[in-house]
Amino acid sequence: MTSDPRAALENLVAALQEHLAASAERRGDQDPRVEAAYIAVADTYEAYEAALYAAYDEVTPFELYDDVEDAREDDDVDDVDEDDLDLYGEEEDDHGITIDTNP
């Protein structure tokens, strides 16, 4: 892990580019190259954020989730805005991302 935020950012960008390339050439639902690239993005993102914080006492606006259940646990179901629901049981979060609300 590098403590230089610029080098860590370059590593993150390279990991994102590899993830894009792997995704574009995906060979099935559980393509090992895509899964490895996904993990590399998460790891290099954490390294970048740690370097950014160490150097400038700053963080990014992103949060990594271990899995989908962690993400859903963070959503407060009681605060659902009826305007964001559609007929198919989907909801848009505050960032315009569609979340399937059907179990």
N, CA and C atoms as a LAMMPS dump frame, in Angstrom:
ITEM: TIMESTEP
0
ITEM: NUMBER OF ATOMS
309
ITEM: BOX BOUNDS ff ff ff
-5.0000000000000000e+02 5.0000000000000000e+02
-5.0000000000000000e+02 5.0000000000000000e+02
-5.0000000000000000e+02 5.0000000000000000e+02
ITEM: ATOMS id mol type element x y z
1 1 1 N 0.849 -1.182 0
2 1 2 C 0 0 0
3 1 3 C 0.887 1.235 0
4 2 1 N 0.517 2.186 -0.812
5 2 2 C 1.268 3.423 -0.882
6 2 3 C 0.623 4.482 -0.004
7 3 1 N 1.457 5.33 0.58
8 3 2 C 0.909 6.414 1.404
9 3 3 C 0.776 7.698 0.596
10 4 1 N 1.18 7.677 -0.656
11 4 2 C 1.063 8.826 -1.548
12 4 3 C -0.314 8.802 -2.211
13 5 1 N -1.168 9.783 -1.924
14 5 2 C -2.519 9.765 -2.492
15 5 3 C -2.542 9.764 -4.021
16 6 1 N -1.596 10.44 -4.647
17 6 2 C -1.582 10.469 -6.119
18 6 3 C -1.272 9.089 -6.701
19 7 1 N -0.322 8.398 -6.111
20 7 2 C 0.006 7.049 -6.572
21 7 3 C -1.158 6.096 -6.297
22 8 1 N -1.794 6.253 -5.138
23 8 2 C -2.942 5.417 -4.8
24 8 3 C -4.096 5.672 -5.766
25 9 1 N -4.281 6.927 -6.16
26 9 2 C -5.329 7.263 -7.135
27 9 3 C -5.021 6.637 -8.488
28 10 1 N -3.77 6.673 -8.904
29 10 2 C -3.387 6.045 -10.17
30 10 3 C -3.663 4.541 -10.132
31 11 1 N -3.386 3.903 -8.984
32 11 2 C -3.686 2.478 -8.835
33 11 3 C -5.179 2.215 -8.92
34 12 1 N -5.985 3.099 -8.313
35 12 2 C -7.437 2.954 -8.355
36 12 3 C -7.949 3.105 -9.787
37 13 1 N -7.46 4.089 -10.493
38 13 2 C -7.885 4.292 -11.884
39 13 3 C -7.516 3.081 -12.738
40 14 1 N -6.328 2.538 -12.536
41 14 2 C -5.92 1.346 -13.281
42 14 3 C -6.833 0.165 -12.951
43 15 1 N -7.198 0.018 -11.686
44 15 2 C -8.104 -1.067 -11.29
45 15 3 C -9.486 -0.875 -11.909
46 16 1 N -9.964 0.353 -11.968
47 16 2 C -11.258 0.627 -12.607
48 16 3 C -11.207 0.325 -14.098
49 17 1 N -10.1 0.661 -14.744
50 17 2 C -9.962 0.366 -16.168
51 17 3 C -9.939 -1.143 -16.418
52 18 1 N -9.263 -1.883 -15.551
53 18 2 C -9.234 -3.343 -15.682
54 18 3 C -10.628 -3.928 -15.454
55 19 1 N -11.367 -3.373 -14.501
56 19 2 C -12.729 -3.851 -14.245
57 19 3 C -13.617 -3.609 -15.46
58 20 1 N -13.467 -2.448 -16.079
59 20 2 C -14.243 -2.153 -17.284
60 20 3 C -13.898 -3.137 -18.397
61 21 1 N -12.615 -3.379 -18.609
62 21 2 C -12.192 -4.31 -19.66
63 21 3 C -12.704 -5.726 -19.375
64 22 1 N -12.589 -6.153 -18.134
65 22 2 C -13.057 -7.492 -17.765
66 22 3 C -14.572 -7.601 -17.929
67 23 1 N -15.284 -6.557 -17.554
68 23 2 C -16.744 -6.566 -17.68
69 23 3 C -17.168 -6.622 -19.141
70 24 1 N -16.464 -5.907 -19.993
71 24 2 C -16.793 -5.881 -21.415
72 24 3 C -16.543 -7.232 -22.073
73 25 1 N -15.64 -8.019 -21.503
74 25 2 C -15.299 -9.329 -22.07
75 25 3 C -15.787 -10.483 -21.189
76 26 1 N -16.768 -10.207 -20.35
77 26 2 C -17.296 -11.192 -19.399
78 26 3 C -17.673 -12.495 -20.093
79 27 1 N -17.315 -13.594 -19.43
80 27 2 C -17.637 -14.926 -19.929
81 27 3 C -18.505 -15.652 -18.901
82 28 1 N -19.734 -15.195 -18.749
83 28 2 C -20.663 -15.827 -17.818
84 28 3 C -20.867 -15.007 -16.557
85 29 1 N -21.827 -15.471 -15.741
86 29 2 C -22.214 -14.745 -14.537
87 29 3 C -21.132 -14.669 -13.48
88 30 1 N -20.281 -15.672 -13.398
89 30 2 C -19.247 -15.683 -12.367
90 30 3 C -17.859 -15.749 -13.002
91 31 1 N -17.605 -14.861 -13.908
92 31 2 C -16.318 -14.807 -14.584
93 31 3 C -15.227 -14.456 -13.561
94 32 1 N -14.223 -15.313 -13.398
95 32 2 C -13.189 -15.065 -12.391
96 32 3 C -12.404 -13.779 -12.635
97 33 1 N -12.248 -13.387 -13.891
98 33 2 C -11.528 -12.136 -14.173
99 33 3 C -12.322 -10.929 -13.672
100 34 1 N -13.632 -10.959 -13.875
101 34 2 C -14.479 -9.86 -13.403
102 34 3 C -14.478 -9.82 -11.88
103 35 1 N -14.601 -10.984 -11.255
104 35 2 C -14.595 -11.039 -9.795
105 35 3 C -13.273 -10.532 -9.23
106 36 1 N -12.156 -10.904 -9.838
107 36 2 C -10.843 -10.427 -9.383
108 36 3 C -10.718 -8.918 -9.569
109 37 1 N -11.228 -8.423 -10.689
110 37 2 C -11.178 -6.981 -10.946
111 37 3 C -12.053 -6.221 -9.953
112 38 1 N -13.188 -6.784 -9.613
113 38 2 C -14.097 -6.186 -8.628
114 38 3 C -13.389 -6.045 -7.275
115 39 1 N -12.733 -7.104 -6.856
116 39 2 C -12.012 -7.091 -5.584
117 39 3 C -10.863 -6.093 -5.636
118 40 1 N -10.175 -6.031 -6.77
119 40 2 C -9.07 -5.081 -6.921
120 40 3 C -9.562 -3.643 -6.818
121 41 1 N -10.726 -3.348 -7.382
122 41 2 C -11.293 -1.996 -7.268
123 41 3 C -11.555 -1.667 -5.796
124 42 1 N -12.174 -2.595 -5.09
125 42 2 C -12.468 -2.358 -3.668
126 42 3 C -11.181 -2.157 -2.869
127 43 1 N -10.192 -3.004 -3.11
128 43 2 C -8.929 -2.904 -2.365
129 43 3 C -8.179 -1.609 -2.669
130 44 1 N -8.103 -1.258 -3.948
131 44 2 C -7.372 -0.035 -4.29
132 44 3 C -8.138 1.213 -3.865
133 45 1 N -9.47 1.124 -3.85
134 45 2 C -10.252 2.253 -3.335
135 45 3 C -9.944 2.468 -1.849
136 46 1 N -9.929 1.4 -1.069
137 46 2 C -9.63 1.527 0.359
138 46 3 C -8.23 2.086 0.58
139 47 1 N -7.271 1.656 -0.236
140 47 2 C -5.905 2.175 -0.128
141 47 3 C -5.861 3.66 -0.468
142 48 1 N -6.6 4.055 -1.501
143 48 2 C -6.66 5.466 -1.878
144 48 3 C -7.266 6.307 -0.763
145 49 1 N -8.375 5.837 -0.212
146 49 2 C -9.022 6.618 0.839
147 49 3 C -8.127 6.722 2.079
148 50 1 N -7.425 5.653 2.417
149 50 2 C -6.515 5.686 3.558
150 50 3 C -5.374 6.676 3.315
151 51 1 N -4.825 6.67 2.102
152 51 2 C -3.74 7.594 1.77
153 51 3 C -4.242 9.036 1.759
154 52 1 N -5.432 9.245 1.232
155 52 2 C -6.038 10.579 1.193
156 52 3 C -6.254 11.109 2.602
157 53 1 N -6.741 10.245 3.47
158 53 2 C -6.993 10.648 4.858
159 53 3 C -5.682 10.931 5.585
160 54 1 N -4.692 10.069 5.385
161 54 2 C -3.4 10.247 6.057
162 54 3 C -2.718 11.537 5.622
163 55 1 N -2.829 11.865 4.34
164 55 2 C -2.146 13.047 3.819
165 55 3 C -2.908 14.343 4.067
166 56 1 N -4.23 14.309 3.943
167 56 2 C -5.016 15.54 3.954
168 56 3 C -6.179 15.552 4.937
169 57 1 N -6.321 14.495 5.726
170 57 2 C -7.434 14.398 6.668
171 57 3 C -8.774 14.558 5.933
172 58 1 N -8.867 13.897 4.779
173 58 2 C -10.039 13.999 3.908
174 58 3 C -10.502 12.605 3.519
175 59 1 N -11.802 12.464 3.227
176 59 2 C -12.388 11.202 2.791
177 59 3 C -13.177 11.433 1.511
178 60 1 N -13.617 10.339 0.882
179 60 2 C -14.455 10.414 -0.311
180 60 3 C -15.915 10.251 0.088
181 61 1 N -16.838 10.524 -0.818
182 61 2 C -18.26 10.363 -0.491
183 61 3 C -18.773 8.945 -0.738
184 62 1 N -17.879 7.976 -0.917
185 62 2 C -18.281 6.613 -1.25
186 62 3 C -18.192 5.693 -0.047
187 63 1 N -19.008 4.646 -0.074
188 63 2 C -19.002 3.635 0.979
189 63 3 C -19.046 2.261 0.332
190 64 1 N -18.158 1.365 0.753
191 64 2 C -18.141 0.008 0.226
192 64 3 C -19.019 -0.886 1.09
193 65 1 N -19.728 -1.801 0.461
194 65 2 C -20.543 -2.774 1.164
195 65 3 C -19.944 -4.156 0.967
196 66 1 N -20.026 -4.974 2.015
197 66 2 C -19.535 -6.342 1.906
198 66 3 C -20.432 -7.162 0.986
199 67 1 N -21.723 -6.92 1.051
200 67 2 C -22.655 -7.61 0.177
201 67 3 C -23.96 -6.835 0.117
202 68 1 N -24.884 -7.326 -0.65
203 68 2 C -26.158 -6.632 -0.864
204 68 3 C -26.93 -6.485 0.445
205 69 1 N -26.881 -7.492 1.323
206 69 2 C -27.622 -7.425 2.574
207 69 3 C -27.148 -6.256 3.438
208 70 1 N -25.841 -5.988 3.474
209 70 2 C -25.339 -4.846 4.22
210 70 3 C -25.928 -3.551 3.677
211 71 1 N -26.034 -3.463 2.368
212 71 2 C -26.588 -2.271 1.745
213 71 3 C -28.054 -2.103 2.119
214 72 1 N -28.788 -3.201 2.104
215 72 2 C -30.211 -3.116 2.434
216 72 3 C -30.429 -2.818 3.907
217 73 1 N -29.56 -3.3 4.78
218 73 2 C -29.686 -3.01 6.207
219 73 3 C -29.526 -1.525 6.474
220 74 1 N -28.733 -0.837 5.655
221 74 2 C -28.517 0.588 5.843
222 74 3 C -29.698 1.427 5.368
223 75 1 N -30.518 0.871 4.47
224 75 2 C -31.692 1.595 3.993
225 75 3 C -32.776 1.526 5.052
226 76 1 N -33.37 2.66 5.369
227 76 2 C -34.442 2.695 6.35
228 76 3 C -35.764 2.556 5.613
229 77 1 N -36.383 1.386 5.693
230 77 2 C -37.602 1.092 4.957
231 77 3 C -38.749 2.004 5.376
232 78 1 N -38.744 2.48 6.611
233 78 2 C -39.823 3.338 7.092
234 78 3 C -39.831 4.696 6.418
235 79 1 N -38.719 5.107 5.808
236 79 2 C -38.62 6.422 5.195
237 79 3 C -38.844 6.39 3.687
238 80 1 N -39.63 5.433 3.189
239 80 2 C -39.865 5.307 1.76
240 80 3 C -40.767 6.442 1.302
241 81 1 N -40.349 7.131 0.262
242 81 2 C -41.133 8.193 -0.342
243 81 3 C -42.035 7.542 -1.392
244 82 1 N -43.327 7.666 -1.24
245 82 2 C -44.276 7.019 -2.14
246 82 3 C -44.058 7.437 -3.593
247 83 1 N -43.54 8.657 -3.852
248 83 2 C -43.299 9.114 -5.219
249 83 3 C -42.167 8.329 -5.88
250 84 1 N -41.287 7.719 -5.082
251 84 2 C -40.163 6.968 -5.633
252 84 3 C -40.501 5.516 -5.924
253 85 1 N -41.693 5.073 -5.544
254 85 2 C -42.099 3.696 -5.795
255 85 3 C -42.757 3.588 -7.159
256 86 1 N -42.585 2.449 -7.82
257 86 2 C -43.312 2.213 -9.054
258 86 3 C -44.151 0.949 -8.906
259 87 1 N -44.848 0.586 -9.937
260 87 2 C -45.757 -0.555 -9.877
261 87 3 C -45.039 -1.889 -9.779
262 88 1 N -43.763 -1.945 -10.014
263 88 2 C -43.019 -3.187 -10.037
264 88 3 C -42.271 -3.451 -8.732
265 89 1 N -42.537 -2.706 -7.686
266 89 2 C -41.895 -2.935 -6.411
267 89 3 C -40.466 -2.449 -6.377
268 90 1 N -40.171 -1.417 -7.149
269 90 2 C -38.837 -0.852 -7.147
270 90 3 C -38.897 0.55 -6.574
271 91 1 N -37.783 0.975 -6.041
272 91 2 C -37.703 2.28 -5.404
273 91 3 C -36.413 2.936 -5.844
274 92 1 N -36.43 4.241 -6.029
275 92 2 C -35.192 4.957 -6.31
276 92 3 C -34.676 5.561 -5.023
277 93 1 N -33.363 5.368 -4.778
278 93 2 C -32.791 5.981 -3.587
279 93 3 C -32.483 7.446 -3.884
280 94 1 N -31.853 8.131 -2.945
281 94 2 C -31.574 9.559 -3.101
282 94 3 C -30.627 9.864 -4.252
283 95 1 N -29.943 8.858 -4.782
284 95 2 C -28.972 9.062 -5.842
285 95 3 C -29.52 8.59 -7.192
286 96 1 N -30.789 8.247 -7.261
287 96 2 C -31.404 7.819 -8.497
288 96 3 C -31.132 6.374 -8.856
289 97 1 N -30.63 5.596 -7.912
290 97 2 C -30.344 4.184 -8.145
291 97 3 C -31.596 3.384 -7.811
292 98 1 N -31.999 2.512 -8.724
293 98 2 C -33.208 1.723 -8.524
294 98 3 C -32.892 0.53 -7.637
295 99 1 N -33.717 0.354 -6.628
296 99 2 C -33.57 -0.758 -5.673
297 99 3 C -34.817 -1.62 -5.768
298 100 1 N -34.623 -2.93 -5.945
299 100 2 C -35.741 -3.862 -5.989
300 100 3 C -36.241 -4.063 -4.563
301 101 1 N -37.497 -3.707 -4.306
302 101 2 C -38.047 -3.832 -2.955
303 101 3 C -38.838 -5.12 -2.772
304 102 1 N -38.943 -5.945 -3.817
305 102 2 C -39.614 -7.234 -3.689
306 102 3 C -38.631 -8.251 -3.12
307 103 1 N -39.076 -9.084 -2.164
308 103 2 C -38.156 -10.089 -1.605
309 103 3 C -37.802 -11.161 -2.595
